[in-house]
Amino acid sequence: MAEDFSVREKKTCTDPYLQHAWVSVCIDILTRNVARAEFEVRKNGTVERETSLANLFRYPNKNLSRFDLWKQTCAWWSLDGEAFWWFGENYVCGIPTEIYILNPRNMQHVVNDGKITKWVYTEEVSGRPLMILPDEIIHFKDWNPWNVYRGVSPLVSLGLEVEQDLLAAKQNTGLLKEGGVPKGLLKTDQVLTEAEAELLARTWDRKYGRGMKNRVAVLGKGTEYQPLTFSPDVLKLYDMKKWNLYTLLAKYGIPPRVANIQDSKSSLSGTDTENQHRAFWNFTLIPLLRNFEQILEVQFFRRFNLSETGEFNLNSIPELQESEDAQSNRDIAEINAGLKTINDVLRQRGENEKPWGDIWYKPSSLTAVDSESTKESKN
């Protein structure tokens, strides 16, 4: 019973994005890269440019750009595990003409008979409650084992690590502040009067203490200087913070080099950096973008029975492109092997075709071999 009625310990970290530097860094890395991918509306494989549906995702509302739409969606997803798109107060039915991003922390769901019948949104400034029907929103949410109606923050399993980092940072800040803690001691077995101690302190500061932020403590006659160093427990804080940092990066799927962290054991070559940036897209960002695509497919395109689909175009992402030399060598190898013609390559590059480019020319180093001649040579 004592545990049931005990006062819970107050958490040091109440807002990770505000209080924890690396949480903020990780979310910023994700958001600014997700928004680099162009979201396209396609119909029968053709990209639509100036249709009302395409313009909805390009210009969500008069105050929100395409870049901000996906940046804020990814930010709320990465911080709270869910994001809300609202079609606006003027929405009645059919395909919306506006999209607004709502704060998930101000959303309250109302459930009847196992289904959400409405949402109540508390406005940021006025505090006015606003009732929103489920058909007026798109709910991006990550899997939540404790609440099937809401998403869950990816930081839910890193509560102790974030808390430890903040406490360690406060401890380190205390060590850096002056706070009357001496940087060194002048110690002796003899007892000094207050006047003698003050005289020795002034003499020491005048000769050796220029520019020192911390004062020197004087303890007696026949003094000797003993510098103060960090205790082993304090030094362990740095190792703990490094471990927590890599745990946080692993949770968000961000390689160290993408976060501008150079491990002393890792390679200094540019190839290693390129591989980590490419892996960041292949194993973190692309799965996240595909997740967003599927949510929109179900909650938007199929809800309104549209023949169009939405897809992120990754062709302009440099991290996913091969170098020109590597691409040229691959094209040459495929042409020599008969897998492509010269015009196939030119069409892929968007260049003018050659009149003779559809004909494959066998390299002089290759010799035609049929099955009959092979059998005879074996006999």
C-alpha positions as CSV (number, residue, x, y, z in Angstrom):
1,M,0.0,0.0,0.0
2,A,2.9,2.3,0.7
3,E,4.1,1.9,-2.9
4,D,0.6,2.5,-4.3
5,F,0.3,5.9,-2.5
6,S,3.9,7.0,-2.7
7,V,4.8,10.2,-4.5
8,R,6.3,9.5,-7.9
9,E,9.8,10.9,-8.6
10,K,9.6,14.0,-10.8
11,K,11.2,13.4,-14.2
12,T,14.2,15.5,-15.1
13,C,13.3,15.4,-18.9
14,T,9.8,16.5,-19.7
15,D,10.4,17.7,-23.3
16,P,13.2,15.7,-25.0
17,Y,13.3,17.9,-28.1
18,L,13.8,21.0,-26.0
19,Q,16.1,19.6,-23.3
20,H,18.2,16.9,-25.0
21,A,20.6,18.1,-27.7
22,W,21.0,14.8,-29.6
23,V,17.2,14.1,-29.7
24,S,16.8,17.4,-31.4
25,V,19.7,16.7,-33.8
26,C,18.3,13.2,-34.7
27,I,14.8,14.6,-35.5
28,D,16.2,17.5,-37.5
29,I,18.3,15.1,-39.6
30,L,15.3,13.0,-40.3
31,T,12.9,15.8,-41.1
32,R,15.2,17.8,-43.4
33,N,16.1,14.7,-45.4
34,V,12.6,13.3,-45.7
35,A,11.4,16.6,-47.1
36,R,14.0,16.4,-49.9
37,A,12.1,13.6,-51.6
38,E,9.5,15.0,-54.0
39,F,5.9,13.6,-53.5
40,E,4.3,13.0,-56.8
41,V,0.7,12.2,-57.8
42,R,0.6,9.6,-60.6
43,K,-2.2,8.3,-62.8
44,N,-1.5,5.3,-65.0
45,G,2.2,5.7,-64.5
46,T,2.2,9.4,-65.6
47,V,3.1,12.2,-63.2
48,E,0.4,14.8,-62.8
49,R,1.7,18.4,-62.5
50,E,-1.1,21.0,-62.6
51,T,-4.1,19.1,-61.4
52,S,-6.0,20.1,-58.3
53,L,-4.9,16.9,-56.6
54,A,-1.3,17.5,-57.4
55,N,-1.5,21.1,-56.3
56,L,-3.0,20.0,-52.9
57,F,0.3,18.3,-52.0
58,R,2.4,21.0,-53.5
59,Y,0.5,23.9,-51.8
60,P,-1.3,22.3,-48.8
61,N,-2.6,25.7,-47.6
62,K,-1.7,29.4,-48.0
63,N,0.7,29.3,-45.1
64,L,2.3,25.8,-45.6
65,S,4.7,24.7,-48.3
66,R,5.3,21.2,-49.6
67,F,8.6,21.0,-47.8
68,D,7.0,22.0,-44.4
69,L,4.2,19.6,-44.9
70,W,6.5,16.5,-44.9
71,K,9.0,18.1,-42.5
72,Q,6.4,18.6,-39.8
73,T,4.7,15.3,-40.4
74,C,8.1,13.5,-40.0
75,A,8.9,15.6,-36.9
76,W,5.8,14.7,-35.0
77,W,6.1,11.1,-36.1
78,S,9.7,11.0,-34.9
79,L,8.9,12.7,-31.6
80,D,5.4,11.4,-30.6
81,G,5.0,8.5,-33.0
82,E,2.0,10.0,-34.8
83,A,1.0,13.0,-36.9
84,F,-2.4,14.4,-37.9
85,W,-3.5,16.0,-41.2
86,W,-6.7,18.0,-41.0
87,F,-8.8,19.2,-44.0
88,G,-9.7,22.5,-42.4
89,E,-12.8,24.2,-41.0
90,N,-14.4,24.7,-44.4
91,Y,-14.2,21.1,-45.4
92,V,-17.6,19.5,-46.1
93,C,-17.0,16.3,-48.2
94,G,-15.1,15.0,-51.1
95,I,-11.5,15.6,-52.0
96,P,-10.1,18.3,-49.6
97,T,-8.6,21.6,-50.9
98,E,-6.5,22.3,-47.8
99,I,-4.3,20.3,-45.4
100,Y,-3.2,21.5,-41.9
101,I,-0.8,19.9,-39.5
102,L,-2.2,19.5,-35.9
103,N,-0.4,19.0,-32.7
104,P,-0.9,15.4,-31.6
105,R,-0.6,16.4,-27.9
106,N,-3.8,18.5,-28.2
107,M,-5.8,15.7,-29.8
108,Q,-8.2,13.6,-27.7
109,H,-10.0,10.7,-29.2
110,V,-13.6,9.6,-28.2
111,V,-14.3,5.9,-28.6
112,N,-17.8,4.3,-28.8
113,D,-18.3,0.6,-29.4
114,G,-14.6,0.1,-30.1
115,K,-14.4,2.8,-32.8
116,I,-13.3,6.4,-32.8
117,T,-16.4,8.5,-33.3
118,K,-14.8,12.0,-33.0
119,W,-11.7,13.8,-32.1
120,V,-11.5,16.8,-29.8
121,Y,-8.7,19.3,-30.6
122,T,-7.7,22.0,-28.1
123,E,-6.5,25.1,-30.0
124,E,-3.0,26.3,-29.1
125,V,-3.7,30.0,-28.3
126,S,-7.4,30.3,-27.4
127,G,-7.8,26.9,-25.7
128,R,-11.1,26.4,-27.5
129,P,-12.1,22.8,-28.0
130,L,-12.8,21.9,-31.6
131,M,-14.7,18.8,-32.6
132,I,-13.3,16.9,-35.7
133,L,-14.9,13.9,-37.4
134,P,-12.7,10.9,-38.3
135,D,-13.4,11.6,-42.0
136,E,-11.8,15.0,-41.7
137,I,-8.3,13.8,-40.8
138,I,-5.5,11.5,-41.9
139,H,-3.9,9.9,-38.9
140,F,-0.2,8.8,-39.3
141,K,0.6,6.6,-36.4
142,D,3.3,4.1,-35.5
143,W,2.4,0.7,-33.9
144,N,1.4,1.1,-30.2
145,P,1.1,-2.1,-28.1
146,W,-0.6,-0.2,-25.3
147,N,-3.1,1.8,-27.2
148,V,-4.5,0.7,-30.6
149,Y,-6.0,4.2,-31.3
150,R,-2.8,6.2,-30.9
151,G,0.8,6.1,-31.9
152,V,3.7,5.8,-29.5
153,S,6.9,7.9,-29.3
154,P,10.1,6.1,-30.4
155,L,11.7,7.6,-27.2
156,V,9.4,5.5,-24.9
157,S,12.1,2.8,-24.5
158,L,14.9,5.4,-24.1
159,G,13.5,7.2,-21.1
160,L,16.4,6.1,-18.8
161,E,19.1,7.0,-21.3
162,V,17.7,10.5,-22.0
163,E,17.2,11.0,-18.2
164,Q,20.8,9.9,-17.5
165,D,22.2,12.2,-20.2
166,L,20.5,15.2,-18.7
167,L,21.6,14.4,-15.2
168,A,25.2,13.9,-16.4
169,A,25.1,17.2,-18.3
170,K,24.0,19.0,-15.2
171,Q,26.8,17.3,-13.3
172,N,29.3,18.4,-15.9
173,T,27.9,21.9,-16.0
174,G,28.4,22.1,-12.2
175,L,32.1,21.2,-12.6
176,L,32.6,23.9,-15.2
177,K,31.1,26.6,-13.2
178,E,33.3,28.3,-10.6
179,G,31.0,27.8,-7.6
180,G,33.9,28.3,-5.1
181,V,35.5,24.9,-5.9
182,P,39.3,25.3,-5.9
183,K,41.4,24.1,-8.8
184,G,44.3,23.3,-6.5
185,L,45.4,23.2,-2.9
186,L,48.4,24.6,-1.0
187,K,48.7,22.2,1.8
188,T,50.9,21.8,4.9
189,D,51.0,20.2,8.3
190,Q,51.2,23.5,10.1
191,V,48.3,25.8,11.1
192,L,48.0,29.3,9.5
193,T,46.3,32.3,10.8
194,E,43.7,33.9,8.7
195,A,46.0,36.8,7.9
196,E,48.8,34.5,6.8
197,A,46.5,32.5,4.6
198,E,45.2,35.6,2.9
199,L,48.8,36.8,2.3
200,L,49.9,33.5,0.8
201,A,46.8,33.4,-1.4
202,R,47.4,37.0,-2.7
203,T,51.0,36.2,-3.3
204,W,50.2,33.0,-5.3
205,D,47.5,34.7,-7.4
206,R,49.8,37.6,-8.2
207,K,52.6,35.3,-9.4
208,Y,50.8,32.3,-10.9
209,G,47.0,32.9,-10.8
210,R,46.6,35.4,-13.7
211,G,43.6,34.4,-15.9
212,M,42.6,31.5,-13.6
213,K,38.8,31.2,-13.2
214,N,39.0,29.2,-10.0
215,R,40.7,30.3,-6.8
216,V,43.4,28.6,-4.8
217,A,42.8,27.3,-1.3
218,V,45.6,27.9,1.3
219,L,45.7,25.4,4.2
220,G,48.9,26.1,6.1
221,K,52.6,27.0,6.4
222,G,55.3,25.2,4.4
223,T,52.7,24.7,1.6
224,E,52.9,22.4,-1.4
225,Y,50.7,22.6,-4.4
226,Q,48.4,19.7,-5.3
227,P,46.2,19.9,-8.4
228,L,42.6,18.6,-8.2
229,T,41.5,16.2,-10.9
230,F,38.2,14.6,-11.8
231,S,37.2,11.5,-9.8
232,P,36.8,8.2,-11.6
233,D,33.0,8.4,-11.1
234,V,32.9,11.7,-13.0
235,L,35.0,10.3,-15.8
236,K,32.5,7.5,-16.2
237,L,29.8,10.0,-17.1
238,Y,31.6,10.6,-20.4
239,D,31.6,6.9,-21.3
240,M,27.9,6.7,-20.3
241,K,27.0,9.7,-22.5
242,K,28.8,8.2,-25.5
243,W,27.0,4.9,-25.0
244,N,23.6,6.7,-24.8
245,L,24.4,8.7,-27.9
246,Y,25.0,5.6,-30.0
247,T,21.9,4.0,-28.6
248,L,19.9,7.0,-29.6
249,L,21.4,7.0,-33.1
250,A,20.6,3.3,-33.5
251,K,17.0,3.9,-32.4
252,Y,16.5,6.5,-35.1
253,G,18.6,4.6,-37.7
254,I,21.1,7.3,-38.2
255,P,24.8,6.3,-38.9
256,P,27.4,8.3,-37.0
257,R,28.9,10.0,-40.1
258,V,25.4,11.2,-41.1
259,A,25.3,13.0,-37.7
260,N,28.9,14.4,-38.3
261,I,30.3,12.0,-35.6
262,Q,33.8,10.7,-36.4
263,D,34.6,7.5,-34.5
264,S,38.3,7.1,-33.9
265,K,38.0,3.5,-35.0
266,S,36.2,4.1,-38.2
267,S,37.7,4.8,-41.6
268,L,38.6,8.3,-42.6
269,S,38.0,7.7,-46.3
270,G,35.3,9.3,-48.3
271,T,34.0,5.9,-49.3
272,D,33.0,5.1,-45.8
273,T,31.1,8.4,-45.5
274,E,29.3,7.8,-48.8
275,N,28.3,4.3,-47.7
276,Q,26.9,5.5,-44.4
277,H,24.8,8.2,-46.2
278,R,23.6,5.7,-48.7
279,A,22.7,3.2,-45.9
280,F,20.8,6.0,-44.1
281,W,18.5,6.3,-47.1
282,N,18.2,2.6,-47.9
283,F,17.5,1.4,-44.4
284,T,15.9,4.4,-42.6
285,L,14.4,7.0,-44.9
286,I,13.1,4.9,-47.7
287,P,11.2,2.5,-45.4
288,L,9.8,5.6,-43.6
289,L,8.7,7.1,-46.9
290,R,7.1,3.9,-48.0
291,N,5.2,3.8,-44.7
292,F,3.8,7.3,-45.4
293,E,2.9,6.2,-48.9
294,Q,0.9,3.3,-47.7
295,I,-0.9,5.3,-45.0
296,L,-2.0,7.8,-47.7
297,E,-3.0,5.0,-50.0
298,V,-5.4,3.6,-47.5
299,Q,-6.6,6.8,-45.8
300,F,-6.7,9.2,-48.8
301,F,-6.6,7.7,-52.3
302,R,-8.7,4.6,-51.5
303,R,-11.0,6.5,-49.1
304,F,-12.0,8.8,-52.0
305,N,-11.9,6.0,-54.6
306,L,-9.3,7.8,-56.7
307,S,-7.5,6.3,-59.7
308,E,-4.4,8.3,-58.8
309,T,-1.7,7.1,-56.4
310,G,1.0,9.0,-54.5
311,E,4.7,8.2,-54.6
312,F,8.0,9.8,-53.5
313,N,10.4,10.3,-56.3
314,L,14.0,9.5,-55.2
315,N,15.7,10.0,-58.6
316,S,17.1,13.4,-57.5
317,I,18.7,12.1,-54.3
318,P,22.5,12.2,-54.8
319,E,23.1,9.6,-52.1
320,L,21.2,7.0,-54.1
321,Q,22.9,7.7,-57.4
322,E,26.0,6.0,-58.7
323,S,29.0,8.0,-59.6
324,E,29.4,8.8,-63.3
325,D,32.4,6.6,-63.7
326,A,30.7,3.6,-62.0
327,Q,27.5,4.1,-64.1
328,S,29.6,4.3,-67.4
329,N,31.5,1.2,-66.6
330,R,28.3,-0.7,-65.9
331,D,26.7,0.5,-69.1
332,I,29.7,-0.5,-71.1
333,A,29.7,-4.0,-69.5
334,E,26.0,-4.5,-70.2
335,I,26.4,-3.3,-73.8
336,N,29.3,-5.7,-74.3
337,A,27.3,-8.6,-72.8
338,G,24.3,-7.9,-75.1
339,L,22.0,-6.8,-72.2
340,K,21.6,-3.3,-73.6
341,T,22.0,-1.4,-76.8
342,I,23.6,2.0,-77.1
343,N,20.2,3.6,-77.6
344,D,18.9,1.9,-74.4
345,V,21.7,3.8,-72.5
346,L,21.1,7.1,-74.3
347,R,17.3,6.9,-73.5
348,Q,18.1,6.3,-69.8
349,R,20.3,9.4,-69.8
350,G,17.8,11.5,-71.7
351,E,20.1,12.1,-74.6
352,N,19.5,11.9,-78.4
353,E,19.5,8.4,-79.9
354,K,21.9,7.2,-82.7
355,P,20.4,5.9,-86.0
356,W,22.5,2.8,-85.6
357,G,22.2,2.6,-81.8
358,D,19.5,-0.2,-81.8
359,I,21.9,-2.7,-83.4
360,W,24.2,-4.7,-81.1
361,Y,27.7,-5.3,-82.3
362,K,29.5,-8.3,-81.0
363,P,32.9,-7.5,-79.5
364,S,35.8,-8.9,-81.5
365,S,37.0,-10.8,-78.4
366,L,33.8,-12.9,-78.4
367,T,33.4,-16.1,-80.4
368,A,30.1,-17.6,-81.2
369,V,29.7,-21.2,-79.9
370,D,26.8,-23.5,-80.6
371,S,25.8,-26.6,-78.7
372,E,26.8,-29.0,-81.6
373,S,30.3,-27.7,-81.9
374,T,30.7,-28.0,-78.2
375,K,29.7,-31.7,-78.3
376,E,32.1,-32.5,-81.1
377,S,35.0,-30.8,-79.3
378,K,34.3,-32.9,-76.2
379,N,34.3,-36.1,-78.2
